[in-house]
Amino acid sequence: MDRRTSLRPRMIMGAALTLAGLTAACAHVGQEQFDTEIAALRAEIEQNSGDSNRRTQAQLAQLKAQLDGLARGLSQLEREFDVTVQRLETSVRFDMPVYFDFDKANLRPEDLPVLDRFAGVMGEYYPDALLTVEGFTDPSGSATYNLALGQRRAEVVQRYLIDSEDFAPEFVRAVSYGEDAGRLVATGQGGPEAGWENRRVVFVIEHVGYGTGTPFATGGDR
């Protein structure tokens, strides 16, 4: 599939990123508060839309449709695949249910559907974004070994997104945090029968160079 960045107003991407944060925050506090936040965002968009002749009513309608679609896309990811979406200061973090077997760095067939769905959300709502795939391990083995294993895990996901989902290679990074104690999901848990929650990848999305026409990138834990 061809994922080239369309030249849409910078306002649209900023609002889409804001909604990602609202979705993550409000998913746990109830529909009423979520609706209130969305209404406030829409009102702000309406007010700002009159500040520039470049922001036409058609563009505003497109933005509103995008907001609705992004909310549905993120909610569906959370509901169907137990994905956790978090708004960071300058990025969005997706904690994905993509896990690895003990001392392995190959993708399991059961994890491919969530990667495919994530790729769809990225392609539709996060054009011109930089995606970092973070690889993690459980604390079994040495820190040096686990750092290398976490890197292999991140890279196998990176290759899948590039080869199978047509993500632009220059916009998908792979990094490893190994057994970083500050990022363990199950503290101290490891070994063949335990610690599977730690053997995972995390996606972090950052927006860069919006509107420049650059290619879109959607894209041993032992």
Secondary structure as UniProt FT lines:
FT   HELIX           10..26
FT   TURN            27..29
FT   HELIX           31..49
FT   TURN            50..51
FT   TURN            53..54
FT   HELIX           57..81
FT   STRAND          84..87
FT   STRAND          92..99
FT   TURN            102..103
FT   HELIX           109..111
FT   HELIX           112..125
FT   STRAND          129..136
FT   HELIX           143..165
FT   HELIX           169..171
FT   STRAND          172..178
FT   HELIX           181..183
FT   TURN            187..188
FT   TURN            192..193
FT   HELIX           196..198
FT   STRAND          200..207
FT   TURN            210..211
//
